[in-house]
Amino acid sequence: MKANVGFLDMFIRIFLGVVAIGMAIAGVFPAPWDMIIGIVGVVPLATGLVKFCPLYTLLGINTKGSDADSAH
């Protein structure tokens, strides 16, 4: 599993995942949607933390760039 998510992409994914999960826990959305938003929020959070996106692999996308970004 080779990393294909760059630093900025990783930061945005983690931020959006945490926000979505936090809003779901806070009860911002009505009953069925809070659980759905919370579960959907786990996906960007997980892909940001492991720096790998399976969908990027299928589409041939790599936001990681060169090895200069590996320090992050």
C-alpha positions in Angstrom: 0.0 0.0 0.0 1.9 3.0 -1.3 0.9 6.4 0.0 -0.9 8.5 -2.6 -2.3 11.3 -0.5 -0.3 14.5 -0.1 0.1 16.7 3.0 -2.6 19.3 2.0 -5.0 16.5 0.9 -4.3 14.7 4.1 -5.0 17.8 6.2 -8.3 18.5 4.4 -9.4 14.9 4.7 -8.7 14.7 8.5 -10.3 18.1 9.1 -13.5 17.3 7.2 -13.7 13.8 8.8 -13.4 15.2 12.3 -15.9 18.0 11.6 -18.5 15.5 10.1 -18.1 13.1 13.0 -18.3 16.0 15.5 -21.4 17.4 13.9 -23.0 14.0 14.0 -22.2 13.5 17.6 -23.5 17.0 18.5 -26.8 16.1 16.9 -26.8 18.9 14.3 -28.7 16.7 11.8 -32.0 15.0 12.2 -32.2 11.4 13.4 -31.2 9.1 10.5 -28.8 11.7 8.9 -26.6 12.1 12.0 -25.6 8.4 11.9 -25.1 8.5 8.1 -22.9 11.7 8.3 -20.9 10.2 11.1 -20.2 7.0 9.2 -19.4 8.9 6.0 -17.0 11.1 8.1 -15.0 8.1 9.0 -13.9 7.5 5.4 -12.0 10.8 4.9 -10.6 10.6 8.4 -9.2 7.1 7.8 -7.8 7.8 4.4 -6.2 10.9 5.7 -4.6 9.1 8.6 -3.2 6.2 6.5 -2.3 8.5 3.6 -3.8 6.1 1.1 -7.0 6.4 -0.9 -8.2 3.3 -2.8 -10.3 5.4 -5.1 -7.2 7.5 -6.1 -5.5 4.2 -7.1 -8.4 3.2 -9.3 -8.4 6.7 -11.0 -4.6 7.0 -11.2 -4.5 10.1 -9.0 -1.5 10.8 -6.7 -1.4 14.1 -4.7 1.6 13.0 -2.8 4.0 14.4 -5.3 7.8 13.9 -5.0 9.7 12.5 -2.1 10.2 16.1 -0.8 6.8 15.8 0.8 7.8 12.7 2.7 9.0 14.8 5.7 5.4 15.5 6.6 
